[in-house]
Structures are given as structure tokens and as C-alpha cells.
């Protein structure tokens, strides 16, 4: 399990994505597979995953309303929250446009 401090250190990077899920959430499992595919595209974006059951502080800090949730961060500041994992191309385009990658 990741410590709260290690998560905040990760989020302080110039660009970072934090995938928040719970293990019993079926939609989270599908969204996680979509993120696996996006990661396999070798985008230049650090991505971490956390189980929200162990990180209520993160839920409060970023006002996470439901899971799955993808937080797009820049230097510790929240840029966007994605709740609807519509498709792999959608997630890819959201990441690319918010971080101007590629």
C-alpha cells in the first residue's frame, strides 16, 4: 500500500495521473483495463493507481464523488477529473490534450 506522503510526492510532478478505484467495482476493472492499453501506448505520463478504500484523505482532498476516477494533475494542482471512461481513444485524447503530449 502506498503512503499518503508518497502519493502527494507523486502528484507534485510536472504531470501525473492518479487512477482511483475500489476492487469490488466492476466498472473500475473495465476502466483499469482501458488504462492498461493507454499505458501500453508509451505516453509520457506517470500513472499511479490507488484503492480508495485505503485513502479516504485523497477522496476528501480532491472531492472524489465516485469511482472509477482519473485525476490529471500538474505540479500538485488538479487539472481534470474523469469519471466516465467512455473508450480508450477518449481517455487517450483527454490525456494528450490536457498535457499537450505528442
Residue frames as a rotation matrix with the C-alpha (Angstrom) as fourth column:
UNK 1
0.580 0.814 0.000 0.00
0.814 -0.580 0.000 0.00
0.000 0.000 -1.000 0.00
UNK 2
-0.217 -0.621 0.753 1.26
0.581 -0.702 -0.411 3.44
0.784 0.349 0.514 -0.90
UNK 3
-0.395 0.045 -0.917 1.68
0.841 -0.383 -0.381 6.01
-0.368 -0.923 0.113 1.86
UNK 4
0.716 0.686 -0.130 -0.20
0.610 -0.705 -0.361 9.29
-0.339 0.179 -0.923 1.74
UNK 5
0.365 -0.650 -0.667 3.10
-0.259 -0.759 0.597 11.16
-0.894 -0.045 -0.445 1.51
UNK 6
-0.634 -0.627 0.452 4.33
0.239 0.396 0.886 9.06
-0.735 0.670 -0.101 -1.42
UNK 7
0.074 0.745 0.663 1.07
0.980 0.067 -0.185 9.79
-0.183 0.663 -0.726 -3.26
UNK 8
0.859 0.243 -0.451 1.39
0.231 -0.969 -0.083 13.54
-0.457 -0.033 -0.889 -2.68
UNK 9
-0.102 -0.961 -0.259 5.05
-0.198 -0.235 0.951 13.41
-0.975 0.148 -0.167 -3.76
UNK 10
-0.535 -0.024 0.844 3.97
0.706 0.535 0.463 11.64
-0.463 0.845 -0.269 -6.95
UNK 11
0.433 0.843 0.319 1.22
0.893 -0.354 -0.277 14.20
-0.120 0.404 -0.907 -7.61
UNK 12
0.551 -0.293 -0.782 3.69
0.054 -0.922 0.384 17.09
-0.833 -0.254 -0.492 -7.24
UNK 13
-0.389 -0.708 0.589 5.39
0.645 0.246 0.723 16.07
-0.657 0.661 0.361 -10.50
UNK 14
-0.825 0.034 -0.564 5.07
-0.342 -0.824 0.452 18.38
-0.449 0.566 0.691 -13.53
UNK 15
-0.083 0.854 -0.513 2.48
-0.917 0.137 0.375 15.95
0.391 0.502 0.772 -14.89
UNK 16
-0.972 -0.156 0.178 0.88
-0.222 0.864 -0.452 12.92
-0.083 -0.478 -0.874 -13.29
UNK 17
-0.109 0.960 -0.259 -2.27
-0.655 0.127 0.745 10.82
0.748 0.250 0.615 -13.44
UNK 18
-0.884 -0.078 0.460 -3.80
-0.433 0.505 -0.747 9.08
-0.174 -0.860 -0.480 -10.45
UNK 19
-0.328 0.772 -0.545 -6.34
-0.320 0.452 0.833 6.32
0.889 0.448 0.099 -11.08
UNK 20
-0.735 0.191 0.651 -8.66
-0.658 0.031 -0.753 5.86
-0.165 -0.981 0.103 -8.11
UNK 21
-0.208 0.621 -0.756 -10.69
-0.450 0.625 0.637 2.66
0.868 0.473 0.149 -7.86
UNK 22
-0.025 0.146 0.989 -12.17
-0.912 0.401 -0.083 0.12
-0.408 -0.904 0.123 -5.49
UNK 23
-0.864 -0.503 -0.005 -11.57
-0.460 0.785 0.415 -3.60
-0.205 0.361 -0.910 -6.03
UNK 24
-0.548 0.717 0.431 -15.24
0.452 0.687 -0.569 -4.65
-0.704 -0.117 -0.701 -5.89
UNK 25
0.178 0.582 -0.793 -16.27
-0.389 -0.699 -0.600 -2.13
-0.904 0.416 0.102 -8.58
UNK 26
0.262 -0.009 0.965 -16.87
0.673 0.719 -0.176 -3.87
-0.692 0.695 0.194 -11.92
UNK 27
0.959 0.104 0.263 -16.71
0.263 -0.673 -0.691 -0.61
0.105 0.732 -0.673 -13.86
UNK 28
0.602 -0.799 0.015 -13.35
-0.659 -0.486 0.573 0.10
-0.451 -0.355 -0.819 -12.20
UNK 29
0.057 -0.579 0.813 -12.00
0.161 0.809 0.565 -3.19
-0.985 0.099 0.139 -13.55
UNK 30
0.553 0.204 0.808 -13.03
0.814 0.075 -0.576 -2.27
-0.178 0.976 -0.125 -17.10
UNK 31
0.977 -0.192 0.093 -11.60
-0.172 -0.966 -0.194 1.25
0.127 0.174 -0.976 -16.73
UNK 32
0.408 -0.869 0.281 -8.36
-0.436 0.085 0.896 -0.23
-0.802 -0.488 -0.344 -15.37
UNK 33
0.130 -0.314 0.941 -8.01
0.680 0.719 0.146 -2.38
-0.722 0.620 0.307 -18.48
UNK 34
0.845 0.202 0.496 -8.56
0.509 -0.592 -0.625 0.70
0.168 0.780 -0.603 -20.64
UNK 35
0.810 -0.586 0.031 -5.77
-0.550 -0.740 0.387 2.47
-0.204 -0.330 -0.922 -18.78
UNK 36
0.222 -0.726 0.650 -3.51
0.128 0.683 0.719 -0.57
-0.967 -0.077 0.245 -19.30
UNK 37
0.406 -0.004 0.914 -3.99
0.896 0.199 -0.397 -0.09
-0.181 0.980 0.084 -23.05
UNK 38
0.959 -0.060 0.276 -3.32
0.010 -0.970 -0.243 3.65
0.282 0.236 -0.930 -22.85
UNK 39
0.582 -0.790 0.194 -0.15
-0.470 -0.132 0.873 2.96
-0.664 -0.599 -0.448 -20.82
UNK 40
0.224 -0.478 0.849 0.99
0.544 0.784 0.298 0.45
-0.808 0.396 0.436 -23.46
UNK 41
0.817 0.114 0.566 0.94
0.554 -0.432 -0.712 3.29
0.163 0.894 -0.416 -25.99
UNK 42
-0.094 -0.961 -0.261 4.08
0.995 -0.087 -0.039 4.60
0.014 -0.263 0.965 -24.23
UNK 43
0.606 0.301 0.737 2.70
0.295 -0.945 0.143 8.03
0.739 0.131 -0.661 -23.47
UNK 44
-0.515 -0.857 0.025 4.98
0.382 -0.255 -0.888 10.23
0.767 -0.448 0.459 -21.42
UNK 45
0.058 0.599 0.799 2.82
-0.676 -0.565 0.473 10.37
0.734 -0.567 0.372 -18.31
UNK 46
-0.933 -0.353 -0.062 3.47
-0.176 0.600 -0.781 8.83
0.313 -0.718 -0.622 -14.91
UNK 47
0.083 0.996 -0.043 0.39
-0.594 0.084 0.800 6.90
0.800 -0.040 0.599 -13.76
UNK 48
-0.956 -0.257 0.141 -0.29
-0.259 0.514 -0.817 5.50
0.137 -0.818 -0.558 -10.30
UNK 49
-0.073 0.941 -0.329 -3.29
-0.115 0.320 0.940 3.53
0.991 0.106 0.085 -9.06
UNK 50
-0.924 -0.181 0.336 -4.75
-0.344 0.015 -0.939 3.59
0.165 -0.983 -0.076 -5.57
UNK 51
-0.377 0.800 -0.467 -7.54
0.684 0.580 0.442 1.70
0.625 -0.153 -0.766 -3.83
UNK 52
-0.246 0.346 0.906 -9.84
-0.296 -0.916 0.270 4.38
0.923 -0.202 0.328 -2.44
UNK 53
0.712 0.532 -0.458 -10.77
0.212 0.459 0.863 2.13
0.669 -0.711 0.214 0.49
UNK 54
0.294 -0.710 -0.640 -7.33
0.956 0.204 0.213 2.89
-0.021 -0.674 0.738 1.96
UNK 55
-0.767 -0.636 0.086 -7.11
0.642 -0.763 0.080 6.57
0.015 0.116 0.993 1.01
UNK 56
0.301 0.948 -0.101 -10.17
0.954 -0.300 0.019 8.44
-0.012 -0.102 -0.995 2.26
UNK 57
0.081 -0.369 -0.926 -7.95
0.358 -0.856 0.372 11.50
-0.930 -0.362 0.063 2.73
UNK 58
-0.914 -0.396 0.093 -7.32
0.195 -0.226 0.954 11.61
-0.356 0.890 0.284 -1.03
UNK 59
-0.329 0.882 0.338 -11.08
0.893 0.175 0.414 11.31
0.306 0.438 -0.845 -1.64
UNK 60
0.500 0.506 -0.702 -11.73
0.748 -0.662 0.055 14.32
-0.437 -0.553 -0.710 0.59
UNK 61
-0.281 -0.741 -0.610 -8.81
0.259 -0.671 0.695 16.38
-0.924 0.037 0.381 -0.72
UNK 62
-0.976 -0.174 -0.127 -9.87
-0.084 -0.236 0.968 16.04
-0.199 0.956 0.216 -4.36
UNK 63
-0.276 0.961 -0.031 -13.63
-0.692 -0.221 -0.687 15.75
-0.667 -0.168 0.726 -3.74
UNK 64
-0.928 -0.057 -0.367 -13.86
-0.300 0.697 0.651 12.38
0.219 0.715 -0.664 -5.48
UNK 65
-0.241 0.954 0.178 -17.55
-0.955 -0.201 -0.216 11.70
-0.170 -0.222 0.960 -5.95
UNK 66
0.817 0.478 0.323 -17.42
-0.410 0.875 -0.259 8.16
-0.407 0.079 0.910 -7.36
UNK 67
-0.396 -0.903 0.167 -15.14
-0.483 0.359 0.799 5.51
-0.781 0.236 -0.578 -8.77
UNK 68
0.102 -0.992 0.077 -13.56
0.982 0.113 0.148 4.93
-0.156 0.060 0.986 -11.15
UNK 69
0.962 0.091 -0.259 -11.89
0.072 -0.994 -0.082 8.33
-0.265 0.060 -0.962 -11.26
UNK 70
0.179 -0.925 0.334 -8.80
0.970 0.109 -0.218 9.52
0.165 0.363 0.917 -13.09
UNK 71
0.776 -0.030 -0.630 -7.14
0.235 -0.913 0.333 12.64
-0.586 -0.407 -0.701 -11.69
UNK 72
0.377 -0.678 0.631 -5.00
0.782 -0.133 -0.609 14.56
0.497 0.723 0.480 -14.15
UNK 73
0.791 -0.161 -0.591 -2.51
0.431 -0.540 0.723 16.60
-0.435 -0.826 -0.357 -12.13
UNK 74
0.367 -0.747 0.554 0.17
0.507 -0.338 -0.793 19.18
0.780 0.572 0.255 -12.80
UNK 75
-0.589 -0.746 0.310 2.60
0.083 -0.438 -0.895 20.21
0.804 -0.501 0.320 -10.04
UNK 76
-0.908 0.209 -0.362 0.17
0.405 0.227 -0.885 19.20
-0.103 -0.951 -0.291 -7.32
UNK 77
-0.566 0.737 -0.371 -2.79
-0.576 -0.675 -0.461 21.01
-0.590 -0.047 0.806 -8.87
UNK 78
-0.248 0.597 0.763 -5.84
0.486 0.758 -0.435 19.19
-0.838 0.263 -0.478 -10.15
UNK 79
-0.886 -0.079 -0.458 -6.38
-0.342 -0.555 0.758 19.86
-0.314 0.828 0.464 -13.86
UNK 80
-0.174 0.854 -0.490 -9.25
-0.855 0.116 0.506 17.47
0.488 0.507 0.710 -14.56
UNK 81
-0.539 0.161 0.827 -11.27
-0.441 0.782 -0.440 14.62
-0.717 -0.602 -0.351 -13.05
UNK 82
-0.465 0.397 -0.791 -12.53
-0.742 0.313 0.593 11.94
0.483 0.863 0.149 -15.40
UNK 83
-0.341 0.458 0.821 -15.35
-0.627 0.540 -0.562 9.72
-0.700 -0.706 0.103 -14.19
UNK 84
0.729 0.676 0.108 -16.76
-0.318 0.474 -0.821 8.48
-0.606 0.564 0.561 -17.49
UNK 85
-0.454 -0.879 0.142 -14.27
-0.352 0.324 0.878 6.13
-0.818 0.349 -0.457 -19.13
UNK 86
0.428 0.796 -0.429 -16.08
-0.670 -0.039 -0.742 6.17
-0.607 0.605 0.516 -22.45
UNK 87
0.980 -0.192 0.049 -13.41
0.172 0.702 -0.691 4.44
0.098 0.685 0.721 -24.53
UNK 88
0.245 -0.966 -0.086 -9.66
0.830 0.163 0.534 4.01
-0.502 -0.202 0.841 -24.89
UNK 89
-0.256 -0.367 0.894 -9.46
0.825 -0.565 0.004 6.72
0.504 0.739 0.448 -27.59
UNK 90
0.658 0.564 0.498 -11.42
0.199 -0.769 0.608 9.11
0.726 -0.301 -0.618 -25.33
UNK 91
0.868 -0.383 -0.316 -9.06
0.332 -0.026 0.943 8.60
-0.369 -0.923 0.105 -22.38
UNK 92
-0.032 -0.927 0.374 -6.03
0.962 0.073 0.262 8.89
-0.271 0.368 0.889 -24.65
UNK 93
-0.046 0.076 0.996 -7.28
0.641 -0.762 0.088 12.16
0.766 0.643 -0.014 -26.18
UNK 94
0.911 0.395 0.120 -8.12
0.145 -0.577 0.804 13.64
0.386 -0.715 -0.583 -22.77
UNK 95
0.573 -0.776 -0.263 -4.62
0.551 0.127 0.825 12.89
-0.607 -0.618 0.501 -21.51
UNK 96
-0.220 -0.706 0.674 -2.94
0.975 -0.142 0.170 14.14
-0.024 0.694 0.719 -24.67
UNK 97
0.202 0.363 0.910 -4.93
0.506 -0.834 0.220 17.38
0.838 0.416 -0.352 -24.77
UNK 98
0.974 0.226 -0.020 -4.54
0.128 -0.476 0.870 18.25
0.187 -0.850 -0.492 -21.08
UNK 99
0.513 -0.850 -0.122 -0.81
0.255 0.016 0.967 17.67
-0.819 -0.527 0.225 -21.04
UNK 100
0.779 -0.166 -0.605 -0.11
-0.597 -0.491 -0.635 18.61
-0.191 0.855 -0.481 -24.66
UNK 101
-0.033 -0.739 0.673 1.83
-0.221 0.662 0.716 15.38
-0.975 -0.125 -0.185 -25.13
UNK 102
0.097 -0.004 0.995 3.00
0.774 0.629 -0.073 14.32
-0.626 0.777 0.064 -28.54
